[in-house]
Amino acid sequence: MKNPIHPVLFWAPRGLVILLAIFISLFALDVFGEGYDFWQTLLALFMHLLPTCAVLLALAIAWRWERIGGILFIGLGAYYIISFGGRFNWSVYLIIAGPLFLAGLLFLVNWKVKAR
């Protein structure tokens, strides 16, 4: 008998990370209002999209190796809290690092369920 929770457990962290990548990519749009020339805008856009690239790279790794991906996402969440610790209100950390920790946990749970 097929376990009905497995597809949800498989897709939930992936969908969460894709939504998170879209969300943090929205913050890169502020470079267009800064009055830079073309090359400065392109460089600023690239710099603002580096966190999105890191999240998508971790997702690509997690898609294949869920255990490593789970650890990566938990590490990314911890890195965010450590590197920006104390600068923002706690809600900012919950909004950005929370989904990273949750995705990491879901990848690890899915890895454990598949191992059975």
N, C-alpha and C positions, 0 to 999 in steps of 0.2 A: 504494500500500500504506500502510495506516495505521500510524503509529509507535506501538508499544505503550508506550513510556515517557511519552508525552505526558499521558495521563490521570493517571498517578502523579505526574508533575511538576506537574500542575495542582492535584491535591487534597492533596498532602503539605503544602505550606505553610499551606493553609487549615485543614486538620485540626489541624496543630501549633499554630496561633494560637488556635483554638477551645479546644483542651485547655489551653493556657497561660492563657487568659482564665478558664476554670473553676478552674484551680489558684490563680491569684492572687486570685480572688474568695473562696476559702476563708479567706483571711486576714481578710476583713471580718467573719467570724462572731464574732470575739472581742469585738465591741462589745456583744453581748447579755449578757455576763457582767460588765459594768462597773458595773451598778447605776444606769444613767441613767434619767431619765424618758422618756416616749414621744418627745418632740420632740428631746431630746438624743441619744437612740438613733438616730432617723431622720437627724439631721445627721451623726453619727459614721459611720453606715452609708454615707451619701452620700460622705463624705470618703474612706472606705476603698475605695469602689468607683470612684473617679476613675481610678486606673491601669487598671482593667478597661475603663472607658469609652474611655480613650485607645487601648488595644490594639484594641478593637472598631471604633473610628472608623478607625484605620489599616487594619484588615482590610477595612472597607467601601470605602475608597479603593483598596486594593490589588486588590480583587476586580475593579474596573473598569479601573484603570490600574496594571498590575503593576510597571512601572518606577518610578513614583512611590512605590508601596507598598513596594517593596524598599528604596528609599532611606529611607523613613519608618521601617521596622522596624530598619534598621541604626542610624539616628539615635536611636530609642528605646532600643536596647541601649547605645549610647554615652552617652546622657543618664543612664541608670541607673548605669552604672559611674562616670561623672564626679560625679554628685550624691551618691552613697553611697560613693565611693571611700575605702577604708581603714577603714571601720567594721566590716566583716564579714569572715569567712573567705572565701577564694577560691572555695569551693564554692557559696556563696550567689550570687555573680556568675555562676558557671557555670550554675546552675539557673534563674536569672531572665533574665539577659542572653543566655545561650547560645542558647535557643530564638528570641529576637528576632533575633539575628544570623543564625541558620540559616534562619529564615523569610524574612528579607530577601534572603539569598543565593539561596534557592530561587525566590523571586518574580523576581529578576533573571535567573536561568538560564532560567526558564520564558518570560520576556519575550524573551530572546535566541533561544530555540528557536522560538518562534512567529514571530519576525521573519524567519526563514529561509524 
